[in-house]
Amino acid sequence: MSNRLIAAPAFLGAVLLAGCAASDGPVPMASAREDGRECFFLSQVSGFSSAGRDSIKVSVGPRRDYEFKTFGSCPDIDYANAIAFDQNGPGTICRGMDVDLIVPTSIGPQRCPVSMIRRLPERP
């Protein structure tokens, strides 16, 4: 069974309240690289897998994975079959404040703020 990714606007429009935290705006790719961060577009995400109670591994193209770590635990993230990404502002995803995870639970969708995103070593 493959994990499903859900576009946040459609998912949120149906089941979640509106409102996102304010964002400083997108970080240009060039300046993000100068800071040592690697960025990607939400449209590049091709899958995810569990990496524990407070993190997931997100695939962004061939041999390119990122770890998303949440603030504290995120109920049901370790066995979710689907998640949604709520991007805070247009543009790229470079750091935790750029995106929240929306995880379906037995009592309704759970918003999980992301504290840290890091690129994982390239897999063979």
Secondary structure, DSSP 8 states (H G I E B T S, - for coil): ---EEEEHHHHHHHHS------------HHHHHHTT---EEGGG--EEEE-STTEEEEE-STT-EEEEEESS--TTGGG-SEEEEEESSSSEE-SGGGEEEEE--TTS-EEEEEEEEEE-----
